[in-house]
Amino acid sequence: MIKKFFLFFIIFFFIINIPSYASNKDKIIQNLQKVNNLSFNFKQKIKKKVEEGNCIIKYPKLIFCKYKNKKIMVSDGKSLVIKNQKNKQSYFYSLKRTPLYKILDKNNLISEIKNANINIENKKNLSFSLNYNNNIIKIMFDKKNYNLIGWVTEDIYQNKIYFEINDLQINQKIDEKQFKLPKIN
């Protein structure tokens, strides 16, 4: 009886102490490979200004965000338009000139993650950083499910932009028409 208990104890001890074969990096990559699109609510903070809304990302390089303050942001994969629907002002950018160019390209993210050091931010978050156009982009993932949870970038005025993802839904049915650029006034 004692021998069986001792044998059971040894086997149990080894089973619970076997390290996980997939690293955090591998798990993030595996999770990203399954994702075609993301739908979520967001909170964006620049200095003390906080904006909220909802977004849809469709890989590669498409995004549609509707802000609560009547602003929209749309990328068709080549260009990015931010349109304030209150005052009808529109801002047009080449997507390549923005950090979103890297964030919205799933294959690029996977490639960058393969070569990156994954940092443990806290008990809940993992992150990695990449450099694009002399701008550091910090991308964060949930440590529990390895989903994208946000990023930190800088705007053209070198202000930090904190973008937090909430209520994430993956691979939902989406309307492709949303990624058509709005007319610029």
MARLOPA-724839 format. One record per residue (C-alpha): residue number from 1; residue in three letters; x, y, z. Coordinates in steps of 0.5 Angstrom, whole numbers, plus 500, padded with zeros to 3 digits. Last residue first. Example, Ala and Ser with C-alpha at 12.3 -4.5 7.8 and 13.67 -1.06 7.14 Angstrom:
BEGIN
{2 "SER" {527 498 514}};
{1 "ALA" {525 491 516}};
This chain:
BEGIN
{185 "ASN" {470 634 404}};
{184 "ILE" {473 627 404}};
{183 "LYS" {468 622 402}};
{182 "PRO" {468 616 407}};
{181 "LEU" {473 610 405}};
{180 "LYS" {470 603 404}};
{179 "PHE" {472 599 410}};
{178 "GLN" {465 599 413}};
{177 "LYS" {462 596 406}};
{176 "GLU" {465 589 408}};
{175 "ASP" {460 588 414}};
{174 "ILE" {462 583 419}};
{173 "LYS" {460 576 421}};
{172 "GLN" {464 575 428}};
{171 "ASN" {471 572 428}};
{170 "ILE" {473 574 435}};
{169 "GLN" {469 578 440}};
{168 "LEU" {473 583 445}};
{167 "ASP" {469 586 450}};
{166 "ASN" {475 591 452}};
{165 "ILE" {481 593 448}};
{164 "GLU" {485 599 451}};
{163 "PHE" {489 604 446}};
{162 "TYR" {494 608 450}};
{161 "ILE" {497 614 445}};
{160 "LYS" {503 617 448}};
{159 "ASN" {504 624 445}};
{158 "GLN" {510 625 440}};
{157 "TYR" {506 630 436}};
{156 "ILE" {505 626 430}};
{155 "ASP" {502 621 435}};
{154 "GLU" {506 616 439}};
{153 "THR" {504 608 440}};
{152 "VAL" {501 604 446}};
{151 "TRP" {497 598 444}};
{150 "GLY" {491 594 446}};
{149 "ILE" {488 587 449}};
{148 "LEU" {490 582 443}};
{147 "ASN" {488 575 445}};
{146 "TYR" {493 570 449}};
{145 "ASN" {487 567 453}};
{144 "LYS" {490 568 460}};
{143 "LYS" {496 573 459}};
{142 "ASP" {492 578 455}};
{141 "PHE" {496 581 450}};
{140 "MET" {499 588 449}};
{139 "ILE" {503 591 443}};
{138 "LYS" {508 597 445}};
{137 "ILE" {510 601 438}};
{136 "ILE" {516 604 439}};
{135 "ASN" {517 610 433}};
{134 "ASN" {523 611 429}};
{133 "ASN" {519 609 423}};
{132 "TYR" {517 602 426}};
{131 "ASN" {520 599 432}};
{130 "LEU" {517 594 435}};
{129 "SER" {515 592 443}};
{128 "PHE" {512 586 446}};
{127 "SER" {507 585 451}};
{126 "LEU" {504 580 456}};
{125 "ASN" {498 582 461}};
{124 "LYS" {494 579 467}};
{123 "LYS" {499 578 472}};
{122 "ASN" {503 584 470}};
{121 "GLU" {507 586 464}};
{120 "ILE" {510 580 463}};
{119 "ASN" {515 581 457}};
{118 "ILE" {515 577 450}};
{117 "ASN" {522 578 447}};
{116 "ALA" {521 579 440}};
{115 "ASN" {523 575 433}};
{114 "LYS" {517 570 433}};
{113 "ILE" {513 576 435}};
{112 "GLU" {515 581 429}};
{111 "SER" {513 575 424}};
{110 "ILE" {507 574 428}};
{109 "LEU" {505 581 428}};
{108 "ASN" {507 582 420}};
{107 "ASN" {502 576 418}};
{106 "LYS" {497 580 422}};
{105 "ASP" {498 586 419}};
{104 "LEU" {493 591 423}};
{103 "ILE" {498 593 428}};
{102 "LYS" {504 594 423}};
{101 "TYR" {500 599 419}};
{100 "LEU" {497 602 425}};
{99 "PRO" {503 605 427}};
{98 "THR" {502 610 421}};
{97 "ARG" {506 612 415}};
{96 "LYS" {504 606 411}};
{95 "LEU" {497 607 412}};
{94 "SER" {498 614 408}};
{93 "TYR" {494 619 411}};
{92 "PHE" {487 623 410}};
{91 "TYR" {484 628 415}};
{90 "SER" {477 630 415}};
{89 "GLN" {473 635 418}};
{88 "LYS" {466 635 417}};
{87 "ASN" {465 639 424}};
{86 "LYS" {460 634 427}};
{85 "GLN" {462 628 423}};
{84 "ASN" {470 628 425}};
{83 "LYS" {473 624 419}};
{82 "ILE" {479 620 420}};
{81 "VAL" {481 617 414}};
{80 "LEU" {487 612 413}};
{79 "SER" {489 609 406}};
{78 "LYS" {492 603 404}};
{77 "GLY" {489 597 407}};
{76 "ASP" {482 600 407}};
{75 "SER" {483 604 413}};
{74 "VAL" {477 608 417}};
{73 "MET" {477 612 423}};
{72 "ILE" {470 615 425}};
{71 "LYS" {468 621 429}};
{70 "LYS" {462 623 432}};
{69 "ASN" {464 623 440}};
{68 "LYS" {462 616 441}};
{67 "TYR" {468 614 436}};
{66 "LYS" {466 609 431}};
{65 "CYS" {472 605 429}};
{64 "PHE" {473 601 422}};
{63 "ILE" {479 598 421}};
{62 "LEU" {483 594 415}};
{61 "LYS" {490 592 415}};
{60 "PRO" {490 585 413}};
{59 "TYR" {486 582 417}};
{58 "LYS" {479 585 419}};
{57 "ILE" {479 590 425}};
{56 "ILE" {472 592 427}};
{55 "CYS" {472 598 432}};
{54 "ASN" {468 601 438}};
{53 "GLY" {467 607 442}};
{52 "GLU" {471 611 447}};
{51 "GLU" {475 617 447}};
{50 "VAL" {479 620 453}};
{49 "LYS" {483 626 453}};
{48 "LYS" {488 627 459}};
{47 "LYS" {494 626 455}};
{46 "ILE" {492 621 449}};
{45 "LYS" {487 616 452}};
{44 "GLN" {483 611 447}};
{43 "LYS" {478 606 450}};
{42 "PHE" {475 601 446}};
{41 "ASN" {470 597 445}};
{40 "PHE" {471 590 440}};
{39 "SER" {470 586 434}};
{38 "LEU" {476 582 431}};
{37 "ASN" {477 579 425}};
{36 "ASN" {481 573 421}};
{35 "VAL" {484 570 428}};
{34 "LYS" {486 563 428}};
{33 "GLN" {493 565 426}};
{32 "LEU" {493 570 432}};
{31 "ASN" {492 564 437}};
{30 "GLN" {498 560 435}};
{29 "ILE" {502 566 435}};
{28 "ILE" {500 568 442}};
{27 "LYS" {501 561 444}};
{26 "ASP" {508 561 441}};
{25 "LYS" {510 567 445}};
{24 "ASN" {507 565 451}};
{23 "SER" {512 558 451}};
{22 "ALA" {509 552 448}};
{21 "TYR" {512 546 452}};
{20 "SER" {509 547 458}};
{19 "PRO" {514 545 464}};
{18 "ILE" {513 538 467}};
{17 "ASN" {512 540 474}};
{16 "ILE" {505 537 475}};
{15 "ILE" {506 531 472}};
{14 "PHE" {513 530 476}};
{13 "PHE" {509 530 482}};
{12 "PHE" {503 526 481}};
{11 "ILE" {508 520 478}};
{10 "ILE" {512 521 485}};
{9 "PHE" {506 521 489}};
{8 "PHE" {503 515 486}};
{7 "LEU" {509 511 487}};
{6 "PHE" {509 513 494}};
{5 "PHE" {502 511 495}};
{4 "LYS" {503 505 491}};
{3 "LYS" {509 503 495}};
{2 "ILE" {506 505 502}};
{1 "MET" {500 500 500}};
